[in-house]
Amino acid sequence: MAEGGAARSLHDLAGRVAVVTGGARGIGRATAMQLARAGARVLVADIVEADGADTVAAIAAEGGTALFARTDVADRPSIEAMIAAAAEAWGRLDCLVNNAGIGPSDSVADFDAARWRRVLDVNLEGALHASLAAAGRLAASDCGRIVNVASIQGFRGTTGSLAYGAAKGALVNLTRGLACELAPRGINVNAVAPGFIDTPMARLEDGRTEYETEWFQDVYVRHGKIPLRRPGTAEEVAAAILFLCTPGASYVTGHVLTVDGGMTATF
């Protein structure tokens, strides 16, 4: 029996409503598509309108239901409008995927306070304020879920990524704190921590992906720093997010699921 006593598949999201921030491209797009395939109606929230509309069209082409809402997760009124749009369209909210993120590189040598603030506003505070805005509606669901997209950089150090690493590390602990705070309201809060994933964010200035470089091949493939010896795909991360959104994850909360091909196992 699934949550609420109804006999249904533990991976069935028919009748559910999900919001995916940063849903226009990469992991967000793959997640929106997989949630829709599982039966959810999906609000695709992003600041990039053209790509967001394309994701909605792709879902519709497969027979799914989706809407686009232009959303800047660094702006609280925009977040509140996003949550209201989903509730007004479909009368409920069951799952929030906090995927929106930016990753400009920075280091001690080129530290910029404004850039630092922007990364934290989007990658950390956006997830917090979206969760707070959604909590009341998620509490009314029999399958209330929040899934944050963190990163393995949330618990490992690297050069040239001060703001991104700090934001993702804080997001890992925010996930655990929210899980404790929201459990009495019936909301499960988890995160995924991707490793090297082939997405637009991973593209270098010359258009190559990181795994196409000699340093990646040498360290991560030939020397097995990633045991599976390849980058992951957005669809593989989305599959983990999908599971955490389903009734099948009813006793999973406060967990951070790494999707990294075994990379953190080699630390």
C-alpha positions as CSV (number, residue, x, y, z in Angstrom):
1,M,0.0,0.0,0.0
2,A,1.3,3.5,-0.8
3,E,1.0,6.6,1.3
4,G,-2.5,7.6,2.1
5,G,-3.7,3.9,1.9
6,A,-4.3,3.8,-1.9
7,A,-3.0,0.8,-3.8
8,R,-0.6,2.2,-6.4
9,S,2.9,1.7,-7.6
10,L,5.6,3.0,-5.3
11,H,7.0,5.0,-8.3
12,D,3.6,6.3,-9.6
13,L,3.2,10.0,-9.5
14,A,-0.1,10.2,-11.3
15,G,-2.1,13.2,-10.0
16,R,0.9,14.7,-8.2
17,V,2.2,18.2,-8.9
18,A,5.9,19.0,-8.9
19,V,7.9,22.2,-9.3
20,V,11.4,22.0,-10.7
21,T,13.6,25.1,-10.4
22,G,16.3,25.5,-13.1
23,G,14.1,23.1,-15.1
24,A,15.0,24.5,-18.5
25,R,18.3,22.7,-19.1
26,G,20.6,19.9,-17.9
27,I,19.6,18.1,-14.7
28,G,16.5,20.2,-14.3
29,R,15.2,19.4,-17.7
30,A,15.9,15.7,-17.3
31,T,14.2,15.8,-13.9
32,A,11.1,17.5,-15.3
33,M,10.9,15.0,-18.1
34,Q,11.2,12.0,-15.8
35,L,8.7,13.4,-13.3
36,A,6.2,13.9,-16.1
37,R,6.8,10.4,-17.4
38,A,5.9,9.1,-14.0
39,G,2.6,10.9,-14.2
40,A,3.2,14.2,-12.4
41,R,2.1,17.6,-13.7
42,V,5.2,19.7,-13.7
43,L,5.9,23.4,-13.3
44,V,9.2,24.2,-15.1
45,A,10.7,27.2,-13.4
46,D,13.7,29.0,-14.9
47,I,15.1,32.4,-15.8
48,V,15.7,31.2,-19.4
49,E,12.4,31.5,-21.1
50,A,13.2,30.0,-24.5
51,D,14.7,26.8,-23.0
52,G,12.0,26.5,-20.5
53,A,9.3,26.7,-23.2
54,D,11.2,24.0,-25.1
55,T,11.2,21.7,-22.1
56,V,7.4,22.2,-21.6
57,A,6.9,21.4,-25.3
58,A,9.0,18.3,-25.0
59,I,6.9,17.1,-22.1
60,A,3.7,17.8,-24.0
61,A,5.0,15.9,-27.0
62,E,5.3,12.8,-24.8
63,G,1.7,13.2,-23.6
64,G,2.7,14.9,-20.3
65,T,1.4,18.0,-18.6
66,A,3.7,21.0,-17.8
67,L,3.7,24.8,-17.5
68,F,6.6,27.3,-17.6
69,A,7.0,30.0,-15.0
70,R,9.8,32.5,-15.5
71,T,11.5,32.5,-12.1
72,D,14.5,34.1,-10.5
73,V,15.2,32.1,-7.3
74,A,17.3,34.9,-6.0
75,D,14.1,37.0,-5.8
76,R,11.6,36.1,-3.1
77,P,8.5,37.5,-4.8
78,S,9.4,35.5,-7.9
79,I,9.7,32.4,-5.8
80,E,6.3,33.0,-4.2
81,A,4.7,33.6,-7.6
82,M,6.2,30.3,-8.8
83,I,4.6,28.3,-6.0
84,A,1.3,30.1,-6.4
85,A,1.3,29.4,-10.1
86,A,1.6,25.6,-9.5
87,A,-1.1,25.7,-6.9
88,E,-3.4,27.8,-9.0
89,A,-3.0,25.6,-12.1
90,W,-3.5,22.3,-10.4
91,G,-4.8,22.9,-6.9
92,R,-2.0,21.2,-5.0
93,L,1.8,20.8,-4.6
94,D,3.5,17.5,-3.8
95,C,7.2,17.9,-4.7
96,L,9.7,20.7,-4.9
97,V,13.0,20.1,-6.6
98,N,15.5,22.9,-5.8
99,N,17.8,22.5,-8.8
100,A,18.5,26.0,-9.9
101,G,22.2,26.9,-9.6
102,I,25.0,28.8,-11.1
103,G,28.7,28.0,-10.9
104,P,31.1,30.8,-11.8
105,S,34.6,30.0,-10.7
106,D,36.4,32.1,-8.2
107,S,39.5,31.8,-6.0
108,V,41.4,33.7,-3.5
109,A,43.3,35.4,-6.3
110,D,40.2,36.7,-8.1
111,F,37.6,36.9,-5.3
112,D,34.7,39.2,-6.0
113,A,32.2,39.9,-3.3
114,A,29.3,40.6,-5.7
115,R,29.9,37.3,-7.5
116,W,30.1,35.4,-4.1
117,R,26.8,37.0,-3.0
118,R,25.0,36.0,-6.3
119,V,26.2,32.4,-6.1
120,L,24.9,32.1,-2.5
121,D,21.7,33.9,-3.3
122,V,20.9,31.4,-6.2
123,N,22.4,28.1,-5.0
124,L,21.6,28.3,-1.3
125,E,19.1,31.0,-0.3
126,G,17.0,30.2,-3.4
127,A,16.5,26.7,-2.1
128,L,15.8,27.9,1.4
129,H,13.1,30.4,0.4
130,A,11.5,28.1,-2.1
131,S,11.2,25.4,0.6
132,L,9.7,27.9,3.0
133,A,7.3,29.1,0.4
134,A,6.2,25.6,-0.5
135,A,6.1,24.1,3.0
136,G,2.4,24.9,3.7
137,R,1.2,23.3,0.5
138,L,3.6,20.3,0.7
139,A,2.2,19.6,4.2
140,A,-1.2,19.2,2.7
141,S,0.0,16.4,0.5
142,D,0.2,12.7,1.5
143,C,3.6,12.6,-0.3
144,G,5.3,16.0,0.4
145,R,8.8,16.0,-0.9
146,I,11.7,18.5,-1.2
147,V,14.8,17.4,-3.1
148,N,17.8,19.7,-3.2
149,V,20.5,19.4,-5.9
150,A,23.7,19.7,-4.0
151,S,27.1,18.5,-5.3
152,I,30.0,16.4,-4.1
153,Q,31.8,19.8,-3.8
154,G,29.5,20.2,-0.8
155,F,31.8,17.9,1.1
156,R,35.2,18.0,-0.7
157,G,37.5,20.9,-1.4
158,T,38.8,22.0,-4.8
159,T,40.5,25.1,-6.1
160,G,38.7,27.9,-8.0
161,S,35.3,27.2,-6.6
162,L,35.0,29.0,-3.3
163,A,31.4,30.3,-3.6
164,Y,30.0,27.2,-5.3
165,G,31.6,24.8,-2.8
166,A,30.5,26.9,0.2
167,A,26.9,27.1,-1.1
168,K,26.7,23.4,-1.8
169,G,28.2,22.5,1.6
170,A,25.6,24.7,3.3
171,L,22.9,23.2,1.2
172,V,23.9,19.7,2.4
173,N,23.4,20.8,6.0
174,L,20.3,22.8,5.2
175,T,18.8,19.6,3.8
176,R,19.4,17.9,7.1
177,G,18.1,20.8,9.1
178,L,14.9,21.1,7.0
179,A,14.4,17.3,7.3
180,C,14.2,17.6,11.0
181,E,12.1,20.7,11.0
182,L,9.6,19.5,8.5
183,A,9.2,15.9,9.4
184,P,6.4,16.6,11.9
185,R,4.5,18.2,9.0
186,G,4.8,15.0,6.8
187,I,7.5,16.5,4.5
188,N,10.5,14.4,3.5
189,V,13.6,16.5,2.6
190,N,16.6,14.9,0.8
191,A,19.3,15.9,-1.5
192,V,21.3,14.4,-4.4
193,A,25.0,15.2,-4.8
194,P,26.1,14.8,-8.4
195,G,29.8,14.3,-9.3
196,F,31.0,15.0,-12.9
197,I,27.9,15.2,-15.0
198,D,27.8,16.0,-18.7
199,T,25.6,19.1,-18.6
200,P,25.9,22.6,-20.2
201,M,27.4,23.8,-16.9
202,A,30.3,21.4,-17.4
203,R,31.2,22.8,-20.8
204,L,34.5,24.6,-21.1
205,E,34.9,27.9,-23.0
206,D,36.1,26.0,-26.1
207,G,32.9,23.9,-26.1
208,R,34.5,20.7,-24.9
209,T,33.3,18.8,-21.8
210,E,35.7,18.4,-19.0
211,Y,36.0,14.6,-19.6
212,E,37.3,15.4,-23.1
213,T,40.4,17.0,-21.6
214,E,43.7,15.2,-21.1
215,W,43.7,16.0,-17.3
216,F,40.3,14.4,-16.8
217,Q,41.2,11.3,-18.8
218,D,44.5,10.9,-16.9
219,V,43.2,11.5,-13.4
220,Y,39.7,10.3,-13.5
221,V,39.7,7.6,-16.1
222,R,43.2,6.0,-16.4
223,H,43.9,6.3,-12.7
224,G,40.3,5.4,-11.7
225,K,39.5,8.4,-9.6
226,I,36.0,7.8,-10.9
227,P,35.6,4.0,-10.6
228,L,33.0,3.8,-13.4
229,R,35.5,5.7,-15.5
230,R,33.0,8.1,-17.2
231,P,31.0,11.2,-16.4
232,G,27.4,10.8,-15.5
233,T,24.4,12.0,-17.4
234,A,21.6,14.3,-16.4
235,E,19.2,11.5,-16.8
236,E,21.1,9.4,-14.2
237,V,20.8,12.2,-11.7
238,A,17.2,12.7,-12.5
239,A,16.5,9.1,-11.9
240,A,17.8,9.5,-8.3
241,I,15.7,12.7,-7.8
242,L,12.6,10.9,-9.2
243,F,13.0,8.1,-6.6
244,L,13.2,10.6,-3.7
245,C,10.0,12.2,-5.0
246,T,8.0,9.0,-5.0
247,P,6.0,7.2,-2.3
248,G,8.7,4.6,-2.4
249,A,11.0,6.9,-0.5
250,S,8.5,7.4,2.3
251,Y,11.1,6.5,5.0
252,V,14.0,8.4,3.5
253,T,14.6,11.9,4.9
254,G,17.7,13.9,5.7
255,H,19.7,11.9,3.3
256,V,22.2,13.1,0.7
257,L,22.5,10.6,-2.2
258,T,25.7,10.8,-4.1
259,V,25.4,10.2,-7.9
260,D,29.1,10.3,-8.8
261,G,30.2,7.0,-10.3
262,G,31.9,6.1,-7.1
263,M,34.1,9.2,-7.0
264,T,33.7,9.9,-3.3
265,A,34.4,6.2,-2.5
266,T,38.0,6.9,-3.6
267,F,38.6,9.8,-1.2
